């Protein structure tokens, strides 16, 4: 069983087990404990029956493990993404208890997670770092990319009239050759995540369509721009006055010139920051393997992990690369 006391004796194992150092966990727990208590005390309905609360929070049977241990259990689940049955074995709990504990902690973590582009424009400050990117592309505020995660094949079903529905096709990604959910992330030039979209079916939603649905570019302030990849070809037609940096795309009978290839190579050296941030997300196995749980929960899980990654990047910035 993974306990906080045991982890203090082997702190070097913390990043492998929970995705962060022990000191980072302590800092997270201090904020989490306050947010969790406030959320529970403000809840007007009971968690299980969703009926009006008749007793104050804290009444009734106590948890087997305290809040710190339950947060540790949840981070362990996010990091290794094992089954509830395995967690139940290690913690000597019923599988249903494990599920309830994880959902309770995840709800608070999701409520704690906010990103800059969800705030009013007046609260967002103009960025001037890291210097290498801003010197080369001074207008860049966001570097945008989409990610797909495999999910279990959706089961067939019927609509209200009893007609058989094809629930699989919207999720089948021709690019990945499997059923997926797609998320869009926007990061700053230093790798901090600024915005996370809702998860959408990977086969039915093109990267460009998802960008239009989120209206992220419309939130850019005057003089700010964004860096994107080839999947967003055509977005300039929507925002002709914005500074958008995209690689050139070869077309039939119109191969790229040497100058265009050189520009694409130059651009990719700066766009790599979003790939490094995505790699940090994938350290949490809940986002690296087939997502086994309810697809409706995927958005919240991505947001929680993105928030944890932001906390880590603020402490240990992403590696910077010299650009020739």
N, C-alpha and C positions, 0 to 999 in steps of 0.2 A: 504494500500500500504506500502511496506517495503522500506524505504528510509534510507540513511546514517544518516541524521539528527535524525530521530526517533531512529535508532539503538544506537546512542551515548547516548540517554537518558535511554536506557534499554540494556546496554552492556552485561548483564548476559544472555540475550536471543540469543546472536550471535552464540554460538556453535550449538544451536538447529536449527537455521534458515539457517546458511550458512556453518556450519561444522568447524568453526574456531573462535578464539577470535577476538575481534575488533582490537586489536593491531596487530595480525597476518594478518588481512585483510589489514590494513594500509601498512604493509610491502610488502604484495603481490601487492597492487595497485601501489606502487612506481615503482616496477620492471615492472609491466604490462603496465603502461602508456608509458614507454620508448619503450618497445618491440612492443607495438601496433602502436605507431607512426612510428617507423622504418619500420614495415611491410607494413603499408599503403603507405608510401612515396616511398617504393621500388617496389610497385606493378605496372607493366607496363600496365595492363589491367583493365578495369572497372569491378566492382564486379557483376553487374547485366547482362550486355550484353557481357562481355568478349571481348570487342573491345579495340584497343589501346587508352590509355588515352589521352585526348585533353586538359583537364584542370588540374590544380594542385589540390592536395588533400585539402579538406576543402571547396571547392566550392559547390554550390547547396544547397538544403534544409538541414537545421540543424536537428540533432536528438532531439527528445522531451526530452530525458534525457541525462545528461552528461555521460562521460566515467565511472566515479566512480559508478554511479547508474546502468549502464548497466552491469558492472562487478558484482555488488551486486545481480542483477536480475539473472545472470547466475549461480552464486554460490547457490542461493536459489533454482533454478531449479535442479541443481545437487544434492542438499541435500534432497529435498522433492520429486522430480521427479513427479510433478503435470503436468497436460496437458497444452498445449499452451493456450487453451481457458480460463483456470483459471488465468494464468499469465496475459492474455489480460484484464480480468475483473479487476484485482487488479490494473494494471498500466494504465487502460483506453487507451489501444492501440488495433489496429487491430491484429488479430491472425497472419497474415503474417508479420506484423512489429515485433512481438515478435520473430517469427522464424528467421527473418533476423538478429535481434540484437543478439540472442543467437549464431547463426552460426558464426557471425563476431567475437564475443568475444572468443568462443571456438577455433576458428582457431588460434588466437594469443596464447591462453593458451597452445595449443598443440605444437606450435612452440617453446615455452619457456621450454617445458618439455624434459629433457634429463636424461639418466641414465648412470651410470659408465661404464657398459659393452658395451655401444655404442661408447665409446671413444677408441683411440689407446691404446694398451697394455702399452706403456711407461707412459701413464698418470694415470694408475691405481696403487695404492699403496697397499702393503701387509697389511692385517688387523691383529690387535692383540686385539680385543675386541668384545663382552664383555668377561671379564676374565673367567667366569665360563665355557662358551662354549669352549673357546680356550684352557683352561687347560685340559678339558676332550677330546676334539677332535682338537688338535692343527693345523691340516691341513685344517679345514673347512673354505672355503671362501664364499660358497653359500649354502643356504637351499632352495630347489626347490619344488614347488608344482603347481598343476593346479586347476583352478576353472571353474565351469560351471554356466552360467546364462540362465534362460528360455527366449525364444523368441517366438514371434507369429508364428503359423504354416505357413510355406512358401506356397504360392499359386502355383497351378499346372501351367505349361507352356509348350510351344513347342519350339523345336530347329529350326535352320535355314531351315531344310527340312520339317518342319511341324509335326514332330513326338512328341508325348506327352512325357514329361520328368517327372521323379519322383524327384521333388525338395525337398520333405519332408524327405525322408529316410536318406540323409547324416546328417541331423540335429537332428534326433530322437535318443536320448540317452537312451539306455537300462537301465543304472544305475539310471537316474533321471526320467525315464518313461515320458519324454516330450521332446519337441524340444529345443535345447540349442546351445549356442555358448561357446567355450572353450578358455581360456587364460592361459598362463603359466607365473608364476612370480618367480623370484629368489631374495631372500633377504639376507642381511648380517646377521651375528649372533646377531646383535643388532636390527634387524627388518627393517632397511632401505632397500628400494626396489632398486635392482641393474639392473634388466632387466625385460621388459614386452614384451611378444611375440605378434604377430598379432593374432587376433581372428579367430578361425577356426570352422567349423561345429562340434558340440559336438558328434554326432553319428559316423561320419566317421573317426575321428582322435583320436587314443589312446594317453594317456599321454606320453607313451614311444616314439611313432611316432613323436609327437610334439617336444619332447626334441631333437630327432635326427634332425628334420628339422631346429631347431634354432641353432644347432651346438654350444650351449652354453658351454658345457663341454670342447670343443676343445680350448676355449679361456682362460682356467685356466692356470696360470703360473706354472712353475715347483715347486713341493712341495705343491701346493694347491689342495684342494679336495672339495667335495660337499656332502650334506646330503639329502637323498630322502626318499620317502615312498614306500610301496609295489607295487604301480602302475608302478614303473620303474624297476621291476624285469627283468633282462636280459641285462641291460645297461653295466654291467661289461664286457660282451663279446665284446663290442665296444671299451672300454677303459680299457684294462687289467692292465695298468701301473698307472692309476689314483687312488687316495685314495677316494673311494666312500663308504659312510656309509648308508646301507640299512637294514631295519629289515628283519629277516628271515621269509620266507613264507611257511606255511604248505602246503603239497602236498598229493595227494591221497596215502594212506597207509604209509605216513611218517609225522605223527603229530610232532609238535614242542616239543623239549625236555625242561626240566625245565630251563636249562641254556640259551637256545635260547629265551624262554619267558622272562627271566630276562633281557637279552640283549635288546630285543625289548622294554620292559618297560623303561629301562635306556635311550635308544635312543629317545624315544618319549618325554621325559622330556626336551630334548634340541630342538627337532624338533618343539615343540609347538610354537616357536617364529614366524614361518611362519603363523600359524593359527591366532595368535594375530594380525599380520599385515593384513591378509585378513579380520579380523573382523573390522579393522579400515576402510578398503575400503567399507565395507558394511554399514557403517554409512551413506554413501551417497546413498540415495535410488535409484538413477539412476542405481546402480549396484546390488541392493538388490531385485528389483521387475522384472517382465517380461519386457524385453527391447522392447519398442513399436516402435522404430524408424528404419530407414534404417540400415540393418545389416552391411553395409559398414562403417557406422560411429562408430561402436562399439569399434574398436581398439583405435581410437582417444579418445573416452570417458574414456576407461580404463586407458590410459596413462595420461590423464589430472588428473583423480582422484588419481592415484598413485603418481603423482607429488605433489598434494595437501597433501596427507598423509605423504610423505617424509618431507615436510615443517613442518608439525605438530610434527612428531617424533623428528626432530632436536631440536625443542623447548621443547617438553615434551617427553622424552624417554619412550619407552614401559616399563611397569612394569617388574621388574626382579624377578625371583623366585628362592628361595634357593633349591638346589638339594641335597637330602640326599644321 
